[in-house]
Amino acid sequence: QVQLVESGGGLVQPGGSLRLSCAASGSIFMFNAMGWYRQAPGKQRELVAILTKTDTTNYADSVKGRFTISRDNAKNTVYLQMNSLKPEDTAVYYCNAKLRPMDSGYWGQGTQVTVSS
């Protein structure tokens, strides 16, 4: 059973930065894609960023130019660097890993990000 553990969330002021980490219990080489999703109160979960096995990335329009997804294969960890944070980025952020493109994938427990002055 694959386990994903997120960390790095917290409270930050508008314009600030945070880096989220998602550590997998096994090698991330086996995943077709890994990504970050977020869910704000009263809203549906949405894709934030995804990184495929072939290093293709895709970002939600709302975070393009501000967020960067990356991975460290040696540490079996995927990161989400978030810069120029806005109050509307406030949400619980979840890590996801898919073995196949159409899978729902494995989910972490989530980490809270709050952007507020």
C-alpha positions as CSV (number, residue, x, y, z in Angstrom):
1,Q,0.0,0.0,0.0
2,V,1.4,3.4,-1.0
3,Q,1.5,6.1,1.6
4,L,1.9,9.8,0.8
5,V,2.7,12.2,3.6
6,E,2.4,16.0,3.0
7,S,4.1,18.6,5.0
8,G,5.0,22.3,4.8
9,G,1.7,24.0,5.1
10,G,1.0,26.9,7.4
11,L,0.0,30.5,7.8
12,V,1.6,33.0,5.5
13,Q,1.0,36.6,4.6
14,P,-0.1,37.6,1.1
15,G,2.9,37.8,-1.2
16,G,4.8,35.2,0.9
17,S,6.1,31.8,-0.1
18,L,5.7,28.2,1.1
19,R,7.1,24.9,-0.1
20,L,5.0,21.8,0.3
21,S,6.5,18.4,0.3
22,C,5.0,15.0,-0.4
23,A,7.0,12.0,0.7
24,A,6.1,8.6,-0.8
25,S,6.6,5.4,1.0
26,G,8.2,3.8,-2.0
27,S,9.9,4.7,-5.2
28,I,8.2,7.4,-7.1
29,F,9.6,6.0,-10.4
30,M,6.6,3.7,-10.5
31,F,4.1,6.5,-10.8
32,N,2.8,7.7,-14.1
33,A,2.1,11.1,-12.6
34,M,2.2,12.9,-9.3
35,G,0.3,16.1,-8.6
36,W,-1.0,18.6,-6.1
37,Y,-4.7,19.3,-5.7
38,R,-6.4,21.7,-3.3
39,Q,-9.9,22.1,-1.7
40,A,-11.1,25.3,-0.3
41,P,-14.1,25.4,2.1
42,G,-17.3,25.0,0.2
43,K,-15.6,24.2,-3.1
44,Q,-14.7,21.2,-5.1
45,R,-11.2,19.7,-5.1
46,E,-9.2,21.1,-8.0
47,L,-6.0,20.3,-9.8
48,V,-3.2,22.7,-8.9
49,A,-0.2,21.1,-10.7
50,I,0.9,17.8,-12.1
51,L,4.2,16.3,-13.1
52,T,4.4,13.3,-15.3
53,K,6.9,10.5,-15.6
54,T,8.3,12.2,-18.7
55,D,8.7,15.5,-16.9
56,T,5.7,17.2,-18.5
57,T,4.1,19.7,-16.2
58,N,0.6,21.2,-16.2
59,Y,-0.7,24.0,-13.9
60,A,-4.0,25.5,-13.1
61,D,-4.3,28.9,-14.8
62,S,-4.7,30.5,-11.4
63,V,-1.2,29.5,-10.3
64,K,0.8,29.7,-13.5
65,G,3.9,31.7,-13.0
66,R,3.7,31.5,-9.2
67,F,3.8,27.8,-8.4
68,T,6.4,25.2,-9.4
69,I,6.1,21.4,-9.1
70,S,9.3,19.4,-8.9
71,R,10.6,16.1,-7.6
72,D,13.6,14.5,-6.0
73,N,13.8,10.9,-7.0
74,A,16.4,10.0,-4.5
75,K,14.2,11.2,-1.7
76,N,11.0,9.9,-3.2
77,T,9.5,13.3,-2.7
78,V,7.5,15.8,-4.8
79,Y,7.5,19.5,-4.0
80,L,5.2,22.4,-4.7
81,Q,7.0,25.7,-4.4
82,M,4.4,28.4,-4.0
83,N,5.4,32.1,-4.4
84,S,3.4,35.3,-4.4
85,L,0.6,33.7,-2.4
86,K,-2.8,35.2,-2.4
87,P,-5.7,34.8,0.0
88,E,-7.6,32.8,-2.6
89,D,-4.8,30.2,-2.4
90,T,-6.1,29.3,1.0
91,A,-7.1,25.6,1.0
92,V,-6.2,22.1,2.1
93,Y,-3.5,20.9,-0.3
94,Y,-3.4,17.2,-1.2
95,C,-0.7,15.1,-2.9
96,N,-1.8,12.5,-5.5
97,A,0.1,9.8,-7.2
98,K,-1.2,7.7,-10.2
99,L,0.1,4.5,-11.4
100,R,-1.9,4.8,-14.6
101,P,-3.3,8.0,-16.2
102,M,-7.0,7.2,-15.6
103,D,-6.6,6.0,-12.1
104,S,-8.0,8.0,-9.2
105,G,-4.6,7.4,-7.6
106,Y,-3.4,7.5,-4.0
107,W,-4.0,10.5,-1.8
108,G,-2.2,12.0,1.2
109,Q,-3.9,13.3,4.2
110,G,-3.7,17.0,3.2
111,T,-1.9,20.0,4.6
112,Q,-3.6,23.3,5.4
113,V,-2.3,26.5,3.7
114,T,-3.7,29.8,4.9
115,V,-2.9,33.0,3.3
116,S,-3.9,35.9,5.5
117,S,-2.7,39.2,6.9
